[in-house]
Amino acid sequence: MESEQHSEVVDKNNARPFVVPCADLGFEAPWRWLRAGWGDVRRAPGLTLLFGVVILLVSVGVSILAWELGRFALLAALLSGFVFVAPLIAVGLYCVSRELEAGRRPKLGKSFVLARRVVGQAGVFALMQLVILLVWSRAGMLVTVFVPMPEGDLSALLEFLAIGSAVGSVFAAFTFATAAFSLPMIADRDVDMVTACVSSVNAVLRNKTTMLLWAALIAMLTAVGFATLYLGLVLIMPWLAYSTWHAYRETLDASTWPALD
């Protein structure tokens, strides 16, 4: 009997696709996600403010390091600290939307429990982002070496900016594609980070126009947050996290994987 149950579990695992099925999204989808995320902000203002203040303090701390210690110290701080903490903050925010969606009252303790359960997968995600950032930084240095800018040469400057922007956009697009739906998925389902990232990239590639709009909205709102001397981040970053949760729920069908309790 026990061997039969084990075989059934193995068969179910083998039946799961490597890439999570995704929906075909319309151009209006990002606006719908933002509306749903704003609804979560209104339903959980206390936790939203708490997480927002944490994000504000981390952002201000990184900026102070940049001012006091210089650009390379900032990069080191980002890679060694914030890159590893940010996924856990995001998971905590996704937990708020997850609880609201289930009709339960979100609690800070629940967010901590969920973050602790997925800390290993979040660490894998952080390491992946770390590698991307390191390669991105190295690519930027190579552009500087191979595309010189003689002083006063406008055409050389334009060439440098064009090549640098093209190289940067490739890394930015890949970073966005891997992160778009992967973190919400590991906060919702018992799934490995590789499957979550591959599924996220697949969903982005199948909905390029919609996801391009979504990326632009994220960039614009984040820029507004920084332009308000970081104060806007208190509201904007939790709002975007809640919206990302709803984007994941609408886009990926992860029902084959067991839900996290």
For each residue, the residues with C-beta under 8 A, 3 or more apart:
1: 4 5
2: 5 6
3: 6 7
4: 1 7 8
5: 1 2 8 9
6: 2 3 9 10
7: 3 4 10 11
8: 4 5 11 12
9: 5 6 12 13
10: 6 7 13 14
11: 7 8 14 15
12: 8 9 15 16
13: 9 10 16
14: 10 11
15: 11 12 256
16: 12 13 256 257
17: 20 21 256
18: 195 198
19: 195 198 199 202
20: 17 185 191 195 196 199 202 203 252 253 254 256 257
21: 17 252 253
22: 199 202 203 206 207 251 252 253
23: 250 251 252 253
24: 206 207
25: 29 207 210 211 250 251
26: 29 210
27: 209 210 213
28: 31 32
29: 25 26 32 33 210 214 247 250
30: 33 34 210 213 214 217 247
31: 28 34 35
32: 28 29 35 36 246 250
33: 29 30 36 37 214 243 244 246 247 250
34: 30 31 37 38 217 239 243
35: 31 32 38 39
36: 32 33 39 40 242 243 246
37: 33 34 40 41 97 239 240 241 242 243 244 245 246
38: 34 35 41 42 239 242 243
39: 35 36 42 43
40: 36 37 43 44 48 96 97 100 242 245
41: 37 38 44 45 48 235 238 239 242
42: 38 39 45
43: 39 40 100
44: 40 41 47 48 96 100 106
45: 41 42 48 49
46: 49 50
47: 44 50 51 96 106 108 111
48: 40 41 44 45 51 52 96 235 238 239
49: 45 46 52 53 234
50: 46 47 53 54 108
51: 47 48 54 55 89 92 93 96 237 238 241
52: 48 49 55 56 233 234 235 237 238
53: 49 50 56 57 234
54: 50 51 57 58 89
55: 51 52 58 59 89 233 234 237 238
56: 52 53 59 60 230 231 233 234
57: 53 54 60 61
58: 54 55 61 62 82 85 89
59: 55 56 62 63 230 233
60: 56 57 63 64 230
61: 57 58 64 65
62: 58 59 65 66 74 77 78 82
63: 59 60 66 67 230
64: 60 61 67 68
65: 61 62 68 69 73 74 77
66: 62 63 69 70 71 73 74 77
67: 63 64
68: 64 65 73
69: 65 66 73 74 77
70: 66 73 74
71: 66 74 75
72: 75 76
73: 65 66 68 69 70 76 77
74: 62 65 66 69 70 71 77 78
75: 71 72 78 79 137
76: 72 73 79 80
77: 62 65 66 69 73 74 80 81 82
78: 62 74 75 81 82 83 133
79: 75 76 83 130 133 134
80: 76 77 83 84
81: 77 78 84 85
82: 58 62 77 78 85 86
83: 78 79 80 86 126 129 130 133
84: 80 81 87 88 122 123 126
85: 58 81 82 88 89
86: 82 83 89 90 126
87: 84 90 91 122 123 125 126 183
88: 84 85 91 92 115 119 122
89: 51 54 55 58 85 86 92 93
90: 86 87 93 94 183 187 241 244
91: 87 88 94 95 111 114 115 118 122 183 186 187
92: 51 88 89 95 96 111 112 114 115
93: 51 89 90 96 97 111 238 241 242 245
94: 90 91 97 98 114 183 184 187 188 241 244 245
95: 91 92 98 99 106 110 111 114 115 187
96: 40 44 47 48 51 92 93 99 100 106 111 238 242
97: 37 40 93 94 100 101 241 242 245 246
98: 94 95 101 102 114 187 188 245
99: 95 96 102 104 105 106 107 110
100: 40 43 44 96 97 103 104 106
101: 97 98 245 249
102: 98 99
103: 100
104: 99 100
105: 99
106: 44 47 95 96 99 100 110 111
107: 99 110 111
108: 47 50 111 112
109: 112 113
110: 95 99 106 107 113 114
111: 47 91 92 93 95 96 106 107 108 114 115
112: 92 108 109 115 116
113: 109 110 116 117
114: 91 92 94 95 98 110 111 117 118 187 260
115: 88 91 92 95 111 112 118 119 122
116: 112 113 119
117: 113 114 260
118: 91 114 115 121 122 186 187 260
119: 88 115 116 122 123
120: 123 124
121: 118 124 125 186 192 193 196
122: 84 87 88 91 115 118 119 125 126 183 186
123: 84 87 119 120 126 127
124: 120 121 127 128 193 194
125: 87 121 122 128 129 179 182 183 186 193 197
126: 83 84 86 87 122 123 129 130
127: 123 124 130 131
128: 124 125 131 132 178 193 197
129: 83 125 126 132 133 175 178 179
130: 79 83 126 127 133 134
131: 127 128 134 135
132: 128 129 135 136 171 174 175 178
133: 78 79 83 129 130 136 137
134: 79 130 131 137 138
135: 131 132 138 139 171
136: 132 133 139 140 168 171
137: 75 133 134 140 141
138: 134 135 141 142
139: 135 136 142 143 167 171
140: 136 137 143 144 164 167 168
141: 137 138 144 145
142: 138 139 145 146
143: 139 140 146 147 160 163 164 167
144: 140 141 147 160
145: 141 142
146: 142 143
147: 143 144 156 159 160 163 164
148: 156
149: 153 156 157 160
150: 153 156
151:
152:
153: 149 150 156 157
154: 157 158
155: 158 159
156: 147 148 149 150 153 159 160
157: 149 153 154 160 161
158: 154 155 161 162
159: 147 155 156 162 163
160: 143 144 147 149 156 157 163 164
161: 157 158 164 165
162: 158 159 165 166
163: 143 147 159 160 166 167
164: 140 143 147 160 161 167 168
165: 161 162 168 169
166: 162 163 169 170
167: 139 140 143 163 164 170 171
168: 136 140 164 165 171 172
169: 165 166 172 173
170: 166 167 173 174
171: 132 135 136 139 167 168 174 175
172: 168 169 175 176
173: 169 170 176 177
174: 132 170 171 177 178 201
175: 129 132 171 172 178 179
176: 172 173 179 180 204 211 215
177: 173 174 180 200 201 204 205 211
178: 128 129 132 174 175 182 197 200 201
179: 125 129 175 176 182 183 200
180: 176 177 200 203 204 211 214 244 247
181: 184 185 196 199 200 203 204 244 247 248 251 252
182: 125 178 179 185 186 193 196 197 199 200
183: 87 90 91 94 122 125 179 186 187 196 244
184: 94 181 187 188 244 245 247 248 249
185: 20 181 182 188 189 191 196 199 200 248 252 254
186: 91 118 121 122 125 182 183 189 191 193 196
187: 90 91 94 95 98 114 118 183 184 245 260
188: 94 98 184 185 248 249 254 259 260
189: 185 186 254 257 258 259 260
190: 257 258 259 260
191: 20 185 186 195 196 254 257
192: 121 195 196
193: 121 124 125 128 182 186 196 197
194: 124 197 198
195: 18 19 20 191 192 198 199
196: 20 121 181 182 183 185 186 191 192 193 199 200
197: 125 128 178 182 193 194 200 201
198: 18 19 194 195 201 202
199: 19 20 22 181 182 185 195 196 202 203 252 254
200: 177 178 179 180 181 182 185 196 197 203 204 252
201: 174 177 178 197 198 204 205
202: 19 20 22 198 199 205 206
203: 20 22 180 181 199 200 206 207 211 251 252
204: 176 177 180 181 200 201 207 208 211
205: 177 201 202 208
206: 22 24 202 203
207: 22 24 25 203 204 210 211 251
208: 204 205 211 212
209: 27 212 213
210: 25 26 27 29 30 207 213 214
211: 25 176 177 180 203 204 207 208 214 215
212: 208 209 215 216
213: 27 30 209 210 216 217
214: 29 30 33 180 210 211 217 218 247
215: 176 211 212 218 219
216: 212 213 219 220
217: 30 34 213 214 220 221
218: 214 215 221 222 240
219: 215 216 222 223
220: 216 217 223 224
221: 217 218 224 225 236 239 240
222: 218 219 225 226 233 236 237 240
223: 219 220 226 227
224: 220 221 227 228 232 236
225: 221 222 228 230 231 232 233 236 237
226: 222 223 230 232 233
227: 223 224 232
228: 224 225 231 232 233
229:
230: 56 59 60 63 225 226 233
231: 56 225 228 234
232: 224 225 226 227 228 235 236
233: 52 55 56 59 222 225 226 228 230 236 237
234: 49 52 53 55 56 231 237 238
235: 41 48 52 232 238 239
236: 221 222 224 225 232 233 239 240
237: 51 52 55 222 225 233 234 240 241
238: 41 48 51 52 55 93 96 234 235 241 242
239: 34 37 38 41 48 221 235 236 242 243
240: 37 218 221 222 236 237 243 244
241: 37 51 90 93 94 97 237 238 244 245
242: 36 37 38 40 41 93 96 97 238 239 245 246
243: 33 34 36 37 38 239 240 246 247
244: 33 37 90 94 180 181 183 184 240 241 247 248
245: 37 40 93 94 97 98 101 184 187 241 242 248 249
246: 32 33 36 37 97 242 243 249 250
247: 29 30 33 180 181 184 214 243 244 250 251
248: 181 184 185 188 244 245 251 252
249: 101 184 188 245 246 252
250: 23 25 29 32 33 246 247
251: 22 23 25 181 203 207 247 248
252: 20 21 22 23 181 185 199 200 203 248 249
253: 20 21 22 23 256
254: 20 185 188 189 191 199 257
255:
256: 15 16 17 20 253
257: 16 20 189 190 191 254
258: 189 190
259: 188 189 190
260: 114 117 118 187 188 189 190
261:
